[in-house]
Every structure is written in structure tokens, then in C-alpha cells.
């Protein structure tokens, strides 16, 4: 993903509706990325313990998310999955500054 779009993606999760359907709809339909790119970023965030994907149809009372991202439906019509930062305060300090940059944990996903 292009650097400016990756930064937008990471910020989008923090400040907007973090439903997978909304994110997929915007980044695929509006910006032209494919599901594989979105999946790669989300998987990376989950693997690095930065993101948690929540299945709103399950009762996770304690905030524990799903583990099998390969089985998720990535279509824009599915509204049951949301992405959350595990440590939002840390990423708030990185993303909501005067001149934000893609956090180093995600720079490996930048494509020119």
C-alpha cells in the first residue's frame, strides 16, 4: 500500500467506524486496493499484537477477539467484524500528531 494510504488506513481504524465492511468499502471501492492488501495489513497488525479483530456476533465480554482471520468474510456487506488497537493510547500518540508518519511496525508494508 502506498505510504499515505497506509497512514490513512491506520488512522481510519482509530477515528472512524472500524468495521471491516467500511474499511474494505473505502480502500477497495474508493482507492482501488484489493482484499489481499487489506488482509495483509490486518494480519500483520494481529500477528504483531497491535490489532484485535472482534466478531460482534460473539459474546466476548472480556474484549478477546477472533483468531482465524482466514475464515473471515471480507465483503462490504458483512458488518460483524471490527478492528481495534490493543494499545490505542500508544498509537494515538503516533498517529495524531502534527506530522504523522507510518509507525515503524508497519513500514514493511509500504509499496511505492
C-alpha positions in Angstrom: 0.0 0.0 0.0 1.2 3.5 -0.7 2.6 5.2 2.4 0.0 8.0 2.5 -2.8 5.4 2.1 -1.3 3.1 4.8 -1.2 6.1 7.2 -4.8 6.8 6.3 -5.7 3.2 6.9 -4.1 3.1 10.4 -5.8 6.4 11.3 -9.1 5.3 9.8 -9.2 2.4 12.2 -8.6 4.7 15.2 -11.0 7.5 14.3 -13.7 6.1 12.1 -16.1 3.1 12.1 -13.6 0.3 12.4 -15.9 -2.3 10.8 -14.2 -4.4 8.2 -17.0 -3.7 5.7 -16.5 0.1 6.0 -12.7 -0.3 5.6 -13.0 -2.7 2.7 -15.5 -0.5 1.0 -13.4 2.6 1.2 -10.0 1.1 0.5 -11.2 -1.2 -2.3 -14.0 0.7 -3.9 -12.7 4.3 -3.4 -8.9 3.8 -3.6 -8.6 0.7 -5.7 -6.8 -1.7 -3.4 -7.6 -5.4 -3.4 -8.8 -7.6 -0.5 -5.4 -9.3 -0.3 -3.7 -6.0 0.6 -6.2 -5.2 3.3 -6.0 -8.7 4.7 -2.2 -8.5 4.7 -2.2 -5.3 6.8 -4.8 -6.6 9.2 -3.0 -10.0 9.6 0.3 -8.1 10.2 -1.3 -6.0 12.9 -2.9 -9.0 14.6 0.4 -11.0 14.3 2.3 -8.1 15.9 -0.3 -7.9 18.6 -1.2 -4.4 17.6 -4.8 -5.1 16.3 -7.5 -7.2 17.6 -10.4 -8.2 15.3 -13.7 -8.5 17.1 -16.6 -10.6 15.9 -19.6 -8.6 17.1 -21.9 -11.7 16.8 -19.9 -13.4 19.5 -20.1 -12.6 23.2 -16.6 -11.7 24.1 -17.4 -9.8 27.3 -13.7 -9.6 28.1 -12.8 -8.0 24.7 -11.0 -11.0 23.3 -11.2 -11.1 19.5 -11.2 -13.8 16.9 -8.1 -15.7 15.9 -8.9 -17.2 12.5 -8.7 -14.3 10.1 -8.5 -16.6 7.1 -12.1 -17.6 7.7 -13.4 -14.0 7.8 -15.8 -12.7 5.2 -14.1 -9.6 3.8 -17.1 -8.3 1.8 -18.6 -4.9 2.2 -21.9 -6.4 3.2 -20.6 -8.0 6.4 -20.8 -5.7 9.4 -20.0 -8.1 12.2 -16.2 -7.7 12.3 -14.3 -4.7 13.8 -10.6 -3.9 14.1 -9.4 -2.3 17.3 -5.9 -1.3 18.5 -4.8 -3.3 21.5 -3.0 -0.2 22.9 -4.9 2.7 21.4 -3.1 5.3 23.6 0.3 4.3 22.1 -0.9 4.6 18.5 -2.9 7.8 19.3 0.5 9.3 20.2 2.0 8.1 16.9 -0.9 9.0 14.6 -2.5 12.1 16.0 0.4 14.5 15.8 1.3 17.5 13.7 3.2 15.5 11.1 2.2 11.8 11.4 4.2 9.1 9.8 3.5 5.4 9.4 4.6 3.7 12.6 7.8 1.7 12.2 5.9 -1.6 12.9 4.0 -1.1 9.6 6.7 0.4 7.3 7.4 -3.1 5.9 4.0 -2.9 4.2 4.7 0.3 2.3 4.8 -0.1 -1.5 5.7 2.6 -3.9 
